Amino acid sequence: SYINIPIAFIADPMKATPLITTATPAFLLFLLTMQTYQIEDVGNDLATVLSLLFSFFATCKVFNNFLSDRDEILAGNAIRAAEVISSIKSKETIRARWTFTVNGNDAKAVGAGVGTEKSTEDQQSAAGCDYNDTPLFTLKTPLEKGRVRNLNLFEPRWLKMIDEVTSRQLSGHAKQSFGCVTCTNKFYSAIQIEQNEGRYADIIFRRIGTMAKMIELVEGTRPVSGDRKVNVKIQGEEPFLVNENELSISKEGYLVASCVQEIFDEDANGHAETLNC
């Protein structure tokens, strides 16, 4: 299908801006060149005139496609935004907002959707070092049960999360995994937090996630900076349900669910077992 270019320009004059911006210099140059022509020279430059006409029509065709693609992208983004809003209203997803420092020493919840922030020390002292809280890692695509994935982590908050999970394994606690949730929308921006480099996070993630068991961890360093990084191999386990009332932010800057409900496909009664509460 084709776009009616004049109607499109009338309905939204800003659509003409790219065309005017790119065509004006060439048109002015053409006018300056034509001032030196004599009438009898036009026939000699017929090839130039035809080339300009061909370029003009080719530009119209390209711009027609540009308008069509632009409208499709805008329409697609509008539909996606509506779906995200609808998922929040239907409680299918949860929105969480917080700030944290890049060095992972200070994090604070912003707005609704996240409870009081907790440090690792607070989590341990609150329940006698029972490690009941489940760290949450955000993914772009869902982690399926039984699937293995590799995570290449270098952000300080994720490194500290992995250290926390590893320390639980070494100390013999039963809980040796963390939760993975799928983000439907994610936004981060750079901010200053008491003279420190920080981030503002605003993410929307699905309420149902998947527990991830760490099956391999390899320490390493980044090529240029030499900073620490880790490669973690994880395997998807049972799905779980997150309650927004049980969400908090660790001092290091990652989400924590103080109580998750593990969902079993074999549960005939449709009940979810509450773990580590």
GULOTOR-869495 format. One record per residue: residue number from 1; x, y, z of N, C-alpha, C in turn. Coordinates in Angstrom, 2 decimals. Example, Ala and Ser with C-alpha at 12.3 -4.5 7.8 and 13.67 -1.06 7.14 Angstrom:
REM GULOTOR-869495
ATOM    n     n_xx     n_yy     n_zz    ca_xx    ca_yy    ca_zz     c_xx     c_yy     c_zz
ATOM    1    13.19    -5.69     7.80    12.30    -4.50     7.80    13.20    -3.30     7.80
ATOM    2    12.85    -2.25     7.08    13.67    -1.06     7.14    12.90     0.03     7.87
This chain:
REM GULOTOR-869495
ATOM    n     n_xx     n_yy     n_zz    ca_xx    ca_yy    ca_zz     c_xx     c_yy     c_zz
ATOM    1     0.84    -1.19     0.00     0.00     0.00     0.00     0.87     1.24     0.00
ATOM    2     0.31     2.36    -0.51     1.04     3.60    -0.62     0.44     4.66     0.27
ATOM    3     1.31     5.57     0.71     0.89     6.69     1.53     0.62     7.89     0.64
ATOM    4    -0.48     8.58     0.87    -0.77     9.82     0.16     0.11    10.91     0.76
ATOM    5     1.22    11.23     0.07     2.22    12.13     0.63     1.66    13.52     0.94
ATOM    6     0.93    14.18     0.02     0.40    15.51     0.36    -0.51    15.49     1.60
ATOM    7    -1.39    14.48     1.67    -2.29    14.39     2.82    -1.50    14.13     4.10
ATOM    8    -0.46    13.28     4.00     0.36    12.98     5.17     1.07    14.23     5.68
ATOM    9     1.56    15.07     4.74     2.23    16.31     5.14     1.25    17.30     5.77
ATOM   10     0.06    17.36     5.22    -0.94    18.28     5.77    -1.37    17.85     7.18
ATOM   11    -1.54    16.55     7.37    -1.96    16.03     8.67    -0.86    16.18     9.72
ATOM   12     0.39    16.03     9.28     1.53    16.13    10.21     2.68    16.83     9.49
ATOM   13     2.72    18.18     9.53     3.76    18.93     8.81     5.18    18.55     9.21
ATOM   14     5.38    18.07    10.43     6.73    17.72    10.86     7.32    16.57    10.06
ATOM   15     6.46    15.80     9.39     6.97    14.71     8.57     7.78    15.22     7.38
ATOM   16     7.54    16.46     7.00     8.26    17.03     5.85     9.65    17.52     6.23
ATOM   17     9.95    17.61     7.50    11.23    18.16     7.94    12.43    17.43     7.36
ATOM   18    12.51    16.09     7.43    13.69    15.42     6.85    13.83    15.66     5.35
ATOM   19    12.71    15.67     4.62    12.76    15.88     3.17    13.24    17.29     2.85
ATOM   20    12.69    18.29     3.56    13.09    19.68     3.31    14.55    19.89     3.67
ATOM   21    14.99    19.32     4.76    16.36    19.49     5.21    17.36    18.92     4.22
ATOM   22    17.07    17.75     3.66    18.01    17.12     2.72    17.90    17.68     1.31
ATOM   23    16.71    18.14     0.91    16.51    18.60    -0.46    16.90    20.06    -0.67
ATOM   24    16.81    20.89     0.35    17.08    22.32     0.19    18.48    22.64    -0.30
ATOM   25    19.57    22.09     0.29    20.91    22.41    -0.22    21.09    22.05    -1.69
ATOM   26    20.60    20.87    -2.08    20.74    20.45    -3.47    19.94    21.37    -4.40
ATOM   27    18.74    21.78    -3.97    17.91    22.65    -4.80    18.55    24.04    -4.96
ATOM   28    19.10    24.59    -3.90    19.76    25.89    -3.98    20.98    25.83    -4.88
ATOM   29    21.75    24.75    -4.78    22.91    24.59    -5.65    22.49    24.50    -7.10
ATOM   30    21.38    23.81    -7.34    20.87    23.69    -8.71    20.48    25.06    -9.25
ATOM   31    19.82    25.90    -8.43    19.41    27.23    -8.87    20.62    28.10    -9.17
ATOM   32    21.65    28.04    -8.33    22.85    28.83    -8.58    23.54    28.40    -9.86
ATOM   33    23.52    27.10   -10.13    24.14    26.59   -11.36    23.35    27.03   -12.58
ATOM   34    22.02    27.03   -12.48    21.17    27.39   -13.61    21.33    28.85   -14.01
ATOM   35    21.80    29.70   -13.10    21.96    31.12   -13.43    23.04    31.34   -14.48
ATOM   36    23.96    30.41   -14.59    25.04    30.55   -15.58    24.69    29.91   -16.92
ATOM   37    23.51    29.25   -16.96    23.12    28.59   -18.21    22.47    29.58   -19.17
ATOM   38    22.66    29.31   -20.45    21.92    29.98   -21.50    20.82    29.05   -21.98
ATOM   39    19.80    29.62   -22.61    18.66    28.80   -23.06    19.14    27.68   -23.96
ATOM   40    20.11    28.02   -24.86    20.55    27.01   -25.82    21.39    25.91   -25.15
ATOM   41    21.81    26.13   -23.87    22.62    25.11   -23.19    21.79    24.03   -22.52
ATOM   42    20.48    24.31   -22.39    19.65    23.35   -21.67    19.61    22.01   -22.36
ATOM   43    19.54    22.06   -23.71    19.51    20.80   -24.45    20.77    20.00   -24.26
ATOM   44    21.91    20.70   -24.10    23.18    20.00   -23.91    23.25    19.32   -22.53
ATOM   45    22.46    19.84   -21.58    22.49    19.29   -20.23    21.22    18.51   -19.92
ATOM   46    20.63    17.94   -20.99    19.41    17.17   -20.80    19.64    15.99   -19.86
ATOM   47    20.81    15.40   -19.95    21.12    14.27   -19.08    21.11    14.70   -17.61
ATOM   48    21.61    15.92   -17.34    21.62    16.42   -15.96    20.21    16.64   -15.45
ATOM   49    19.35    17.24   -16.32    17.97    17.50   -15.93    17.23    16.19   -15.67
ATOM   50    17.42    15.20   -16.56    16.76    13.91   -16.36    17.26    13.21   -15.09
ATOM   51    18.56    13.37   -14.80    19.12    12.77   -13.59    18.50    13.39   -12.35
ATOM   52    18.30    14.72   -12.37    17.68    15.39   -11.24    16.24    14.94   -11.05
ATOM   53    15.51    14.82   -12.16    14.12    14.37   -12.08    14.04    12.94   -11.53
ATOM   54    14.94    12.07   -12.03    14.96    10.69   -11.56    15.26    10.65   -10.06
ATOM   55    16.23    11.47    -9.62    16.58    11.51    -8.21    15.41    11.98    -7.36
ATOM   56    14.65    12.96    -7.91    13.51    13.48    -7.17    12.45    12.41    -6.96
ATOM   57    12.12    11.68    -8.04    11.09    10.64    -7.91    11.58     9.48    -7.05
ATOM   58    12.87     9.17    -7.13    13.41     8.11    -6.28    13.32     8.51    -4.82
ATOM   59    13.60     9.81    -4.56    13.51    10.32    -3.19    12.07    10.23    -2.68
ATOM   60    11.11    10.53    -3.56     9.70    10.43    -3.16     9.35     8.99    -2.77
ATOM   61     9.86     8.03    -3.55     9.56     6.63    -3.27    10.18     6.22    -1.93
ATOM   62    11.44     6.60    -1.72    12.11     6.26    -0.47    11.41     6.91     0.71
ATOM   63    11.03     8.18     0.54    10.38     8.89     1.64     9.00     8.32     1.91
ATOM   64     8.34     7.84     0.86     7.04     7.19     1.05     7.19     5.96     1.95
ATOM   65     8.24     5.17     1.69     8.50     4.00     2.53     8.88     4.43     3.94
ATOM   66     9.62     5.54     4.04    10.03     6.05     5.35     8.81     6.42     6.18
ATOM   67     7.85     7.10     5.54     6.63     7.48     6.25     5.87     6.25     6.71
ATOM   68     5.79     5.25     5.81     5.06     4.04     6.16     5.72     3.32     7.33
ATOM   69     7.06     3.16     7.28     7.78     2.49     8.35     7.66     3.27     9.65
ATOM   70     7.74     4.59     9.55     7.65     5.43    10.76     6.30     5.25    11.43
ATOM   71     5.24     5.26    10.64     3.90     5.10    11.20     3.71     3.72    11.81
ATOM   72     4.28     2.70    11.14     4.17     1.34    11.68     4.91     1.21    13.00
ATOM   73     6.08     1.84    13.11     6.86     1.78    14.35     6.12     2.50    15.47
ATOM   74     5.57     3.68    15.16     4.83     4.44    16.18     3.60     3.66    16.64
ATOM   75     2.89     3.06    15.66     1.70     2.29    16.01     2.07     1.07    16.86
ATOM   76     3.18     0.41    16.49     3.62    -0.75    17.25     4.01    -0.38    18.67
ATOM   77     4.69     0.76    18.83     5.07     1.21    20.17     3.85     1.56    21.01
ATOM   78     2.85     2.16    20.37     1.62     2.51    21.10     0.89     1.26    21.57
ATOM   79     0.83     0.24    20.72     0.18    -1.02    21.09     0.94    -1.69    22.23
ATOM   80     2.25    -1.68    22.14     3.08    -2.30    23.18     2.90    -1.57    24.51
ATOM   81     2.85    -0.24    24.47     2.65     0.53    25.70     1.30     0.21    26.33
ATOM   82     0.27     0.08    25.49    -1.05    -0.25    26.00    -1.06    -1.63    26.64
ATOM   83    -0.35    -2.58    26.05    -0.28    -3.93    26.60     0.45    -3.93    27.95
ATOM   84     1.52    -3.12    28.05     2.26    -3.05    29.31     1.39    -2.47    30.42
ATOM   85     0.67    -1.39    30.11    -0.22    -0.76    31.09    -1.31    -1.73    31.52
ATOM   86    -1.87    -2.45    30.54    -2.92    -3.41    30.84    -2.40    -4.54    31.74
ATOM   87    -1.16    -4.97    31.51    -0.60    -6.05    32.32    -0.40    -5.62    33.77
ATOM   88    -0.07    -4.33    33.98     0.08    -3.83    35.35    -1.27    -3.79    36.05
ATOM   89    -2.28    -3.31    35.34    -3.62    -3.21    35.93    -4.19    -4.59    36.26
ATOM   90    -3.89    -5.58    35.43    -4.42    -6.93    35.64    -3.55    -7.74    36.62
ATOM   91    -2.51    -7.11    37.18    -1.62    -7.76    38.14    -0.78    -8.87    37.51
ATOM   92    -0.68    -8.86    36.18     0.18    -9.85    35.52     1.65    -9.47    35.68
ATOM   93     1.91    -8.16    35.76     3.27    -7.67    35.94     3.35    -6.75    37.15
ATOM   94     4.57    -6.47    37.57     4.83    -5.61    38.71     5.79    -4.50    38.26
ATOM   95     5.50    -3.28    38.70     6.41    -2.16    38.42     7.21    -1.83    39.67
ATOM   96     8.53    -1.72    39.51     9.41    -1.39    40.63    10.31    -0.23    40.24
ATOM   97    10.46     0.72    41.13    11.33     1.89    40.90    12.24     2.08    42.09
ATOM   98    13.51     2.31    41.82    14.45     2.55    42.92    15.70     3.23    42.38
ATOM   99    16.53     3.71    43.29    17.82     4.30    42.94    18.92     3.51    43.65
ATOM  100    20.09     3.49    43.05    21.22     2.80    43.66    22.52     3.40    43.14
ATOM  101    23.57     3.29    43.93    24.88     3.76    43.50    25.58     2.67    42.70
ATOM  102    26.43     3.10    41.78    27.13     2.15    40.92    28.05     1.25    41.74
ATOM  103    28.64     1.80    42.81    29.53     0.99    43.64    28.78     0.06    44.57
ATOM  104    27.44     0.15    44.57    26.63    -0.82    45.31    26.61    -0.63    46.81
ATOM  105    26.62     0.64    47.26    26.62     0.89    48.71    25.35     1.55    49.22
ATOM  106    24.48     1.99    48.32    23.29     2.71    48.78    22.18     2.55    47.77
ATOM  107    21.04     2.03    48.19    19.87     1.86    47.32    18.62     2.27    48.07
ATOM  108    17.69     2.91    47.35    16.46     3.37    47.97    15.29     3.14    47.02
ATOM  109    14.17     2.71    47.60    12.96     2.52    46.82    12.35     3.87    46.45
ATOM  110    11.69     3.92    45.29    11.03     5.13    44.82     9.59     4.78    44.48
ATOM  111     8.62     5.49    45.05     7.22     5.27    44.72     6.70     3.94    45.25
ATOM  112     5.57     3.53    44.69     4.92     2.29    45.12     5.52     1.10    44.39
ATOM  113     5.22    -0.09    44.89     5.62    -1.31    44.22     6.80    -2.00    44.85
ATOM  114     7.56    -1.28    45.70     8.71    -1.87    46.36     8.68    -1.48    47.82
ATOM  115     8.96    -2.45    48.69     8.95    -2.17    50.12    10.22    -1.52    50.59
ATOM  116    10.41    -1.51    51.90    11.58    -0.90    52.49    12.84    -1.63    52.06
ATOM  117    13.87    -0.84    51.71    15.10    -1.44    51.26    15.78    -2.19    52.40
ATOM  118    16.55    -3.22    52.04    17.25    -4.01    53.03    18.70    -4.19    52.60
ATOM  119    19.61    -4.15    53.54    20.98    -4.54    53.28    21.10    -6.04    53.52
ATOM  120    22.19    -6.61    53.06    22.40    -8.04    53.30    22.45    -8.33    54.79
ATOM  121    23.07    -7.40    55.55    23.15    -7.60    56.99    21.77    -7.56    57.64
ATOM  122    20.91    -6.66    57.15    19.56    -6.57    57.70    18.78    -7.85    57.44
ATOM  123    18.96    -8.42    56.24    18.25    -9.64    55.90    18.66   -10.78    56.84
ATOM  124    19.96   -10.85    57.13    20.43   -11.95    57.96    19.99   -11.78    59.41
ATOM  125    20.10   -10.54    59.92    19.78   -10.33    61.32    18.30   -10.43    61.59
ATOM  126    17.48   -10.17    60.56    16.03   -10.18    60.75    15.51   -11.57    61.07
ATOM  127    16.20   -12.58    60.58    15.69   -13.94    60.79    16.79   -14.90    61.22
ATOM  128    17.77   -14.38    61.92    18.82   -15.25    62.44    19.65   -15.92    61.37
ATOM  129    20.03   -15.14    60.35    20.88   -15.65    59.26    20.26   -16.85    58.56
ATOM  130    18.97   -16.83    58.32    18.34   -17.97    57.66    18.25   -17.78    56.15
ATOM  131    18.70   -16.65    55.61    18.75   -16.41    54.16    17.41   -16.68    53.48
ATOM  132    16.38   -16.21    54.08    15.06   -16.46    53.51    14.78   -15.65    52.26
ATOM  133    15.42   -14.49    52.09    15.12   -13.62    50.97    15.73   -14.13    49.67
ATOM  134    14.96   -14.00    48.58    15.38   -14.50    47.27    15.81   -13.35    46.38
ATOM  135    17.09   -13.28    45.99    17.51   -12.25    45.04    16.83   -12.48    43.69
ATOM  136    16.50   -11.39    43.00    15.85   -11.49    41.70    16.75   -10.90    40.62
ATOM  137    16.96   -11.67    39.56    17.76   -11.23    38.41    16.82   -11.03    37.24
ATOM  138    16.97    -9.92    36.53    16.06    -9.59    35.43    16.62   -10.09    34.10
ATOM  139    15.74   -10.70    33.31    16.09   -11.22    31.99    15.17   -10.63    30.92
ATOM  140    15.66   -10.59    29.69    14.83   -10.12    28.58    13.85   -11.19    28.12
ATOM  141    14.27   -12.44    28.18    13.42   -13.56    27.76    13.29   -14.54    28.92
ATOM  142    12.18   -15.25    29.02    11.96   -16.16    30.15    12.98   -17.28    30.21
ATOM  143    13.32   -17.67    31.42    14.16   -18.85    31.65    13.23   -20.05    31.83
ATOM  144    13.34   -21.02    30.95    12.46   -22.18    31.01    13.05   -23.26    31.92
ATOM  145    12.16   -24.03    32.50    12.58   -25.11    33.39    13.46   -26.11    32.64
ATOM  146    14.61   -26.42    33.22    15.53   -27.39    32.62    16.51   -26.80    31.64
ATOM  147    16.27   -25.56    31.18    17.17   -24.93    30.22    18.41   -24.37    30.94
ATOM  148    19.53   -24.41    30.25    20.78   -23.89    30.79    21.15   -22.60    30.07
ATOM  149    21.57   -21.61    30.85    21.99   -20.33    30.28    23.30   -19.89    30.91
ATOM  150    24.03   -19.07    30.14    25.25   -18.47    30.65    25.02   -16.99    30.89
ATOM  151    25.41   -16.51    32.04    25.31   -15.10    32.39    26.71   -14.52    32.52
ATOM  152    26.99   -13.47    31.76    28.27   -12.79    31.85    28.05   -11.51    32.66
ATOM  153    28.46   -11.50    33.91    28.12   -10.41    34.83    29.35    -9.61    35.21
ATOM  154    29.19    -8.28    35.21    30.29    -7.40    35.60    29.83    -6.19    36.40
ATOM  155    28.52    -5.91    36.44    28.04    -4.80    37.27    28.25    -5.14    38.74
ATOM  156    28.68    -4.17    39.56    28.95    -4.44    40.98    27.77    -5.05    41.71
ATOM  157    26.55    -4.62    41.42    25.39    -5.16    42.15    25.17    -6.63    41.84
ATOM  158    25.37    -7.03    40.57    25.19    -8.44    40.23    26.33    -9.28    40.78
ATOM  159    27.53    -8.74    40.81    28.65    -9.47    41.39    28.41    -9.73    42.87
ATOM  160    27.86    -8.72    43.56    27.58    -8.89    44.99    26.43    -9.87    45.22
ATOM  161    25.47    -9.87    44.27    24.38   -10.84    44.38    24.91   -12.26    44.24
ATOM  162    25.80   -12.47    43.26    26.38   -13.80    43.07    27.21   -14.21    44.27
ATOM  163    27.95   -13.25    44.83    28.74   -13.55    46.04    27.83   -13.97    47.19
ATOM  164    26.68   -13.31    47.29    25.73   -13.64    48.35    25.19   -15.06    48.18
ATOM  165    24.82   -15.40    46.94    24.30   -16.75    46.67    25.39   -17.79    46.90
ATOM  166    26.61   -17.49    46.48    27.72   -18.42    46.66    28.01   -18.66    48.14
ATOM  167    27.95   -17.58    48.92    28.21   -17.73    50.35    27.17   -18.62    51.00
ATOM  168    25.94   -18.60    50.50    24.91   -19.49    51.03    25.24   -20.94    50.72
ATOM  169    25.75   -21.16    49.52    26.12   -22.52    49.14    27.25   -23.04    50.02
ATOM  170    28.26   -22.18    50.22    29.43   -22.61    50.99    29.07   -22.86    52.46
ATOM  171    28.08   -22.11    52.96    27.72   -22.28    54.37    26.73   -23.41    54.59
ATOM  172    26.34   -24.09    53.49    25.51   -25.28    53.63    24.03   -25.02    53.74
ATOM  173    23.56   -23.80    53.42    22.13   -23.52    53.49    21.41   -24.23    52.34
ATOM  174    20.16   -24.60    52.57    19.41   -25.36    51.57    19.17   -24.54    50.31
ATOM  175    18.99   -23.24    50.48    18.67   -22.40    49.33    19.93   -22.04    48.56
ATOM  176    20.12   -22.61    47.38    21.33   -22.42    46.59    21.03   -21.86    45.21
ATOM  177    20.01   -21.05    45.11    19.61   -20.51    43.81    19.04   -19.11    43.99
ATOM  178    18.76   -18.46    42.89    18.13   -17.15    42.90    17.02   -17.13    41.86
ATOM  179    16.18   -16.11    41.93    15.05   -16.03    41.02    15.34   -15.23    39.77
ATOM  180    14.79   -15.65    38.66    14.89   -14.91    37.40    13.50   -14.46    36.97
ATOM  181    13.35   -13.17    36.71    12.07   -12.63    36.26    12.27   -11.97    34.89
ATOM  182    11.21   -11.99    34.09    11.28   -11.45    32.74    10.76   -10.03    32.69
ATOM  183    11.57    -9.11    32.18    11.18    -7.71    32.07    10.40    -7.46    30.79
ATOM  184     9.28    -6.78    30.89     8.54    -6.35    29.70     8.89    -4.91    29.34
ATOM  185     9.44    -4.18    30.29     9.90    -2.82    30.03    10.98    -2.48    31.06
ATOM  186    12.05    -1.83    30.60    13.17    -1.52    31.48    13.73    -0.15    31.13
ATOM  187    13.96     0.66    32.16    14.53     1.99    31.94    15.54     2.30    33.04
ATOM  188    16.74     2.72    32.64    17.76     3.16    33.58    18.27     4.53    33.15
ATOM  189    18.56     5.39    34.10    19.15     6.69    33.79    20.22     7.00    34.83
ATOM  190    21.24     7.75    34.40    22.35     8.11    35.28    21.93     9.29    36.18
ATOM  191    22.24     9.20    37.46    21.95    10.26    38.42    23.12    10.38    39.39
ATOM  192    23.10    11.46    40.18    24.07    11.64    41.24    23.41    11.34    42.58
ATOM  193    24.08    10.54    43.40    23.58    10.20    44.74    24.67    10.57    45.74
ATOM  194    24.49    11.73    46.38    25.45    12.21    47.37    26.88    12.18    46.83
ATOM  195    27.05    12.83    45.68    28.35    12.96    45.02    28.88    11.65    44.44
ATOM  196    28.06    10.62    44.43    28.47     9.34    43.85    27.68     9.07    42.58
ATOM  197    28.29     8.34    41.67    27.60     7.96    40.44    26.51     6.96    40.78
ATOM  198    25.30     7.24    40.29    24.19     6.36    40.62    23.30     6.11    39.42
ATOM  199    22.27     5.32    39.65    21.29     4.99    38.61    19.88     5.07    39.18
ATOM  200    18.97     5.51    38.32    17.54     5.42    38.60    16.99     4.27    37.77
ATOM  201    16.33     3.32    38.41    15.80     2.15    37.73    14.28     2.16    37.77
ATOM  202    13.67     1.87    36.64    12.21     1.76    36.54    11.93     0.56    35.64
ATOM  203    11.56    -0.56    36.23    11.36    -1.77    35.45     9.97    -2.35    35.70
ATOM  204     9.48    -3.04    34.70     8.22    -3.76    34.79     8.51    -5.22    34.44
ATOM  205     8.18    -6.12    35.33     8.52    -7.53    35.10     7.32    -8.42    35.42
ATOM  206     7.34    -9.59    34.82     6.24   -10.55    35.00     6.27   -11.14    36.41
ATOM  207     5.07   -11.30    36.96     4.94   -11.78    38.33     5.45   -13.23    38.48
ATOM  208     5.30   -14.02    37.42     5.76   -15.41    37.46     7.18   -15.48    36.92
ATOM  209     8.09   -15.99    37.74     9.48   -16.15    37.33     9.91   -17.61    37.42
ATOM  210    11.21   -17.81    37.31    11.77   -19.17    37.38    12.98   -19.18    38.29
ATOM  211    13.02   -20.15    39.20    14.19   -20.30    40.05    15.37   -20.77    39.19
ATOM  212    16.55   -20.21    39.46    17.75   -20.55    38.69    18.80   -21.13    39.62
ATOM  213    19.23   -22.34    39.33    20.27   -22.99    40.12    21.63   -22.73    39.49
ATOM  214    22.58   -22.29    40.28    23.94   -22.08    39.80    24.64   -23.43    39.70
ATOM  215    25.09   -23.77    38.48    25.76   -25.06    38.29    27.24   -24.88    37.95
ATOM  216    27.64   -23.65    37.61    29.06   -23.40    37.34    29.34   -21.92    37.44
ATOM  217    30.49   -21.58    38.00    30.90   -20.17    38.13    32.38   -20.06    37.79
ATOM  218    32.69   -19.16    36.86    34.08   -18.95    36.44    34.43   -17.48    36.64
ATOM  219    35.46   -17.23    37.44    35.93   -15.88    37.67    36.78   -15.41    36.50
ATOM  220    36.75   -14.09    36.25    37.56   -13.54    35.17    37.71   -12.04    35.32
ATOM  221    38.36   -11.42    34.35    38.54    -9.97    34.35    38.16    -9.42    32.98
ATOM  222    37.74    -8.17    32.95    37.37    -7.52    31.70    38.64    -7.15    30.94
ATOM  223    38.60    -7.23    29.59    39.81    -7.06    28.78    40.54    -5.72    28.97
ATOM  224    39.82    -4.62    28.94    40.46    -3.31    28.96    40.72    -2.81    30.38
ATOM  225    39.66    -2.78    31.19    39.78    -2.21    32.53    40.42    -3.14    33.53
ATOM  226    40.34    -4.45    33.29    40.85    -5.40    34.25    39.95    -5.62    35.44
ATOM  227    38.75    -5.02    35.40    37.80    -5.18    36.50    37.28    -6.62    36.53
ATOM  228    36.78    -6.98    37.68    36.28    -8.34    37.87    35.01    -8.60    37.07
ATOM  229    34.88    -9.80    36.57    33.64   -10.28    35.96    33.50   -11.75    36.29
ATOM  230    32.29   -12.26    36.19    32.07   -13.69    36.41    31.17   -14.23    35.31
ATOM  231    31.44   -15.45    34.93    30.57   -16.16    34.00    29.85   -17.24    34.79
ATOM  232    28.52   -17.12    34.84    27.72   -18.03    35.66    26.83   -18.87    34.75
ATOM  233    26.89   -20.16    34.91    26.00   -21.06    34.19    24.86   -21.44    35.12
ATOM  234    23.64   -21.18    34.67    22.47   -21.46    35.50    21.53   -22.43    34.79
ATOM  235    20.71   -23.11    35.57    19.71   -24.03    35.02    18.35   -23.69    35.62
ATOM  236    17.36   -23.58    34.76    16.01   -23.27    35.21    15.42   -24.38    36.05
ATOM  237    14.76   -23.99    37.16    14.10   -24.96    38.02    12.60   -24.70    38.02
ATOM  238    11.98   -24.74    39.19    10.54   -24.58    39.26    10.13   -23.10    39.09
ATOM  239     8.98   -22.85    38.49     8.45   -21.48    38.42     7.97   -21.02    39.79
ATOM  240     7.92   -19.72    39.98     7.47   -19.18    41.27     6.66   -17.92    41.03
ATOM  241     5.94   -17.52    42.06     5.08   -16.34    42.00     5.60   -15.28    42.96
ATOM  242     5.70   -14.02    42.47     6.18   -12.92    43.28     5.00   -12.07    43.74
ATOM  243     4.99   -11.71    45.02     4.00   -10.79    45.57     4.67    -9.43    45.77
ATOM  244     4.11    -8.39    45.16     4.75    -7.07    45.24     4.89    -6.57    46.66
ATOM  245     4.02    -7.03    47.56     4.12    -6.61    48.96     5.34    -7.19    49.65
ATOM  246     5.95    -8.20    49.05     7.12    -8.84    49.63     8.42    -8.40    48.96
ATOM  247     8.33    -7.40    48.07     9.51    -6.92    47.36    10.27    -5.88    48.17
ATOM  248    11.58    -5.91    48.05    12.43    -4.90    48.67    13.67    -4.74    47.81
ATOM  249    14.50    -3.76    48.17    15.73    -3.50    47.45    16.90    -3.78    48.38
ATOM  250    17.84    -4.55    47.94    19.04    -4.78    48.75    19.88    -3.51    48.75
ATOM  251    20.74    -3.39    49.71    21.63    -2.23    49.78    22.51    -2.15    48.55
ATOM  252    22.78    -3.29    47.94    23.65    -3.34    46.77    22.95    -2.91    45.49
ATOM  253    21.61    -2.86    45.50    20.89    -2.33    44.34    20.11    -3.31    43.51
ATOM  254    19.89    -4.55    43.99    19.09    -5.50    43.23    17.81    -5.84    44.00
ATOM  255    16.82    -6.31    43.28    15.53    -6.65    43.88    15.63    -7.92    44.72
ATOM  256    14.84    -7.94    45.79    14.78    -9.10    46.68    13.32    -9.39    46.99
ATOM  257    12.93   -10.66    46.90    11.59   -11.10    47.29    11.71   -11.86    48.60
ATOM  258    11.10   -11.33    49.65    11.23   -11.96    50.96    10.42   -13.25    51.06
ATOM  259     9.45   -13.41    50.16     8.65   -14.63    50.16     8.19   -14.91    48.75
ATOM  260     8.56   -16.07    48.22     8.10   -16.46    46.89     7.30   -17.75    47.01
ATOM  261     6.34   -17.92    46.12     5.50   -19.11    46.10     5.89   -19.95    44.89
ATOM  262     6.45   -21.12    45.15     6.86   -21.99    44.06     5.65   -22.71    43.49
ATOM  263     5.57   -22.78    42.18     4.41   -23.36    41.49     4.80   -24.70    40.90
ATOM  264     4.05   -25.74    41.22     4.33   -27.07    40.70     3.24   -27.47    39.71
ATOM  265     3.66   -27.92    38.53     2.71   -28.37    37.51     1.93   -29.59    37.97
ATOM  266     2.58   -30.40    38.84     1.94   -31.65    39.26     0.92   -31.44    40.37
ATOM  267     0.81   -30.21    40.87    -0.09   -29.96    41.99    -1.54   -29.99    41.51
ATOM  268    -2.23   -31.07    41.76    -3.58   -31.24    41.26    -4.56   -30.26    41.85
ATOM  269    -4.29   -29.80    43.07    -5.21   -28.89    43.73    -5.00   -27.43    43.33
ATOM  270    -3.96   -27.20    42.51    -3.72   -25.84    42.05    -3.13   -24.92    43.09
ATOM  271    -2.62   -25.50    44.20    -2.04   -24.68    45.26    -0.57   -24.42    44.98
ATOM  272    -0.06   -23.34    45.54     1.37   -23.03    45.42     2.00   -23.20    46.79
ATOM  273     3.15   -23.82    46.81     3.86   -24.04    48.07     4.70   -22.81    48.39
ATOM  274     4.56   -22.28    49.57     5.32   -21.12    49.99     6.67   -21.58    50.55
ATOM  275     7.76   -21.05    49.96     9.08   -21.46    50.34     9.82   -20.32    51.04
ATOM  276    10.59   -20.67    52.05    11.51   -19.74    52.71    10.83   -18.48    53.18
ATOM  277     9.74   -18.59    53.85     9.03   -17.41    54.34     9.32   -17.19    55.81
